[in-house]
Amino acid sequence: QIDQIDIHNPKTGKFVLSVYGLESNATVFDVKQAIQKQKKNLYPDRLEVRLEQKGKGVKDDDNLEKLNLKTGDKLYVKDLGPQIGWITVFLAEYAGPLVIYLWMYQRPWLFYGDDADLKPYSLCTSIAAGCWSVHYAKRLLETVFVHRFSHATMPIFNLFKNCSYYWGFTAYVAYHVNHPLFTPPCETQMYAALGGFIISELGNLSIHVALRNLRPPGTKERNIPFPTSNPLTALFNFVSCPNYTYEFGAWLSFTIMTQCLPAGLFALAGVYQMTMWALGKHRNYKKEFSTYPRNRKAIIPFVL
């Protein structure tokens, strides 16, 4: 029995409240629920529990005995702010680019003036619209049917930040590729890049399915990912996050296919952010698994 644990604010270190009557096998999630009973607005998903004031958050399923907590000990709890579901954010940030691009493909007078939609479309413009649509339709379907999230929510601010990024870049790229004055590259370049885009999209889907199968339904279990019988998962032999590698490959191919500077800027912005995520995940894999393959890089084989 743990009679009392004091809760402190990690920013100030000051005492906030105490929780009482916890069993030694109680979990961190039980502590969060006990806090919510005293402060209704502090629901578990918006709380991060730390053992030290400047330490990292502990997992919800860690029990107090494992964490060596006893009566009178301190926990530091950070309020992460109002939360929103991951699925909701993903659906919003991916549906926007699909709708916006297809709308821009029709050359609305608001952006292109009257009669722009009557001017001929290049084959490259139409293929680009198809590629963009397939990519974001795939993302929407993966969100609903493939992804298993380790966290149920994220800060609600992320909804506005993520949507601004995806929706804004979509309008920027779509305006140029769908413009009546757009000049496509030669057909050889276009078709070669289209092939790269298709392979990258299939590879990205293959990695997402492989990662999904590593986590049993309803759990937060983590395992070392390895290639499956699908040859497109062979990138696991070289990098920790091949889904990001394929994602960059898709947008690099799209850039070559359209020969469009805004598409290239979108690809560069994406690979920068994905590299930051990949490096973090790569470090976590190596810390969590002592047998993690040491020859793997984070996102770019043999390089990074």
N, C-alpha and C positions, 0 to 999 in steps of 0.2 A: 504494500500500500504506500502511495506517495500522498502525503497529506496536503502539501501545498507547493506550488511552483510560482515564482514571481515573474511577471511579464514586464520587460523593459522596452523602451523605444530605442532602436539601433542608432538613430541620428543623434539623440541627446544622451542616451544612456540612462534616462530617468525612468523611475518606476511608473507603470501604467495601471496594472491590476494584478490580481492573483487568481489562480484557478485551484480548485480544491477537490479532494476525494478521487484522485486518479489511481488506477491500478498500475502496477509496474509494467504490465504488458500492454498498457494503453499506447496508442500510436500518436504521432505528431498530428494526424488528422483529428484525433479525439481532442487534443489540446485546442485546435482551431475551433472545433464545435463548442467547446467550453467557453472560449472567448466570445463566440457569437451569442451565447446565452446571456452574456452581460452587456454586449454591445451589438445590437441587432444588425446594424449596417455592415459589420465586419464579418461577412460570410467567408467560409474557408478558402474559396478560390482567389480572393483578393489579399490573402495573407501569406507572407513568407516567414518561416521560422528559422532562426539562427541560434547556434550555440554560443557564438561570440559576437560582440558588437559589430565588428567589421568582417565577420566570417561569411561563408557561403550558406545558402539555404539548405536545410536538410529535407529528405524525402518524406512525403506524407505517410508512407507505410513503415517508416522506421519506428520501432517501439522505444519507450523511454528507458527501459532496462538496457537495451543495446547501446543507447547514447550515454549510459552511466549517469543518468539524472536521478536525484533523490530529493527528499523533502528539503525545502529551503533554497534549492538551486534556482539560477536565473535562466530565462530564455529571452531572446530578443526577437520581437515580431515587427516586421515591416508591413505597412499598409501599401499595397501595390496600386490602390485606386480602383475605381469602377472597372469591371471586367466585361468582356463580350466573348462569345463562343468562337473558337478557331474556325469552325465550319462556316459560321455566319460571315466572318471576315473574308475567308477565302472565296466564298460564293460571290460576295460583293465585288472584291477586287478583280476577279476573273470574268464575271458577267459584263462588267463595264467595257473592257477592251473588245469583247466580242460584238457588243451592240454598237459601240462608237465606230469601230473600223468598218463594219458593214454599212453604217449610215454614211460615213465619209466616202465609201466606195460608190455611192449613188451620186456623188458630187452635188451636195446641197447648195443652193444659190447663196446661202449665208456665207459660205467660204469661197466659192468659185464663181459666183455671179450667174446670171441667167444663161440658159442654154448650154451650160458646161456639160450637162449629162447627155447631150445629143452628140457630142464629139466622140470619135472612136476611142475605144480602150485597147491598149496593147495587151498581147497575150501574157506578158510578164505581170502586168497590173492585176489581171484576173487570177493568175496563179498565186500571186502574193496574197490576195484577199482570201483565197482558199486555204493557203498555208496558215495564215494568221487565225482564221476561223477554226481550223482543225486543232491548232495548238491550244487555244483557250477553251474549246469544247472538251478537249481531252482533260484539261485541268479541272474543269467543273465536274466531269464524270469521276475523275480520280478522287476529288474531294468527297464525293458522296459514297462511292463504292470501293475505293482502294485504301486511302490513307487511314491509319490508326494513330491518333494523337496521344502523346504522352501527357499533355496538359489539356484540360478542357477549355480553358479560357486564356485570353491575353488582355492587356490594358486597352480600354475602349479607344484611346487616342490612336492606336495602331490602325483602326479602321479608316480614319481620315488620312493618316500618313501613307498607308499602303495604296489606298484608292487614288490619292493624288498622284502618286508615282506612276502607277499602271495606266490610269486613265489619261494623264497628261502626256506621257510618252506615246500612247496610242494615237492621240490626236495629232501629235507632232509628226510621227512616222506616216500615218495614213494621209495626211494633207499632201505630203510630197509624192508618195507612191501613186496616189490616185489623181494627181493633178493632170489636166489635159496636156501640159507641156513636158510631162515625165518622159525621159528618154531611157529605154531599157537597154541592157547590155546585149551582146550577141547571144544567139540561141545556145551555142555550145556552153558558154559560161552559165547561162540560166539553167539549163537542164542538169549540168554537173552539180551546181549548187542545190538544185531541187533534190537530187539524189542524196546529197549530204544531209539536207534538212529531214528527209523521210527516215533515213537511218538513225539520225539523232533522236527523233521523236519516238521511234520504236525502241531505241535503247533506253531512253528516259522512262518510258512506260515499263519496260522489263525490270529496271532497277527498282521502281516503286512497288511493283508486284513482289519482287524478291524481299524487299524490306518489310512489306506487309506480312508476308508469310513467316518472318522471324518473330513476330509479336503475336502471341495467342490473343484471341478476342477478349476484351474486358480486362486486360492486364497492361502493366507498364514495363514488362520484361524486356531486357536488352540482351542481345547476343552479337557475337562477331559475325558480320556478313561475309559470305563467301560466294563465288560463282555457282550458278545452278547449271542445269542441263541446257539452258538457253544461252547460246554463244554470245549474245549481246551483253550478258552479265560478266563476261571475262574481264572487264575493266576493274572488277573488285580485286584482281590480282595486283593492280598497280596503284589504285587510289582508294581512299576511304569514302569519298562521296562522288561516285561515278554519275549519279543523277545530275549533279551540278556540271560535271564535265560534258555530258550529253546536252544539257540545257544550253550551255555556252556554244556548243557545236551547232545547235539548231539556229541560234540567232546569228552566229558568224556566217552560216550558210545562207540565211535570209538576207544578210547584208550583201554578200557576194552576188546573190541572185538578183537583187534589186539595184545594186550599185548605188545605194542611197546613204548619204552621210548621217541623217537622223537615225536610221536603223543601226548604223555602226556605233553611234553614241549610246543608243539603248543597249547594245551588246556589251559595250565597255562598262557602262554603269552596272549592268547585271553581273558581269564576271567579277567586278570588284567586290560587290556585296556578297556574292556566292563564295568568293575566296575567303572572306572574313568568316563566314559561317563554317566553311569546310575546315579551316585551320582550327577553329574552336572544337568542332566535332572530332577532328583527328587527335587533338590533345586529350580529349575526354576518353576516347577509345583506348589510347595508350595507358592512361591512368587507371581505367577501370579493369582492363584485361591484361594480365601479366604475359599472356601468350599471344598478344596481338602481333600480327606480322610486321616486322620492323622495316621491311623493304618498301612498304607502301608510302606514297606521298598523299597529300590532302586532296588535290583536285586535278593537277596536271601531271601525268605520268613522267617519272624520272626527274622532274623539275621542282614542283612546288606541292 
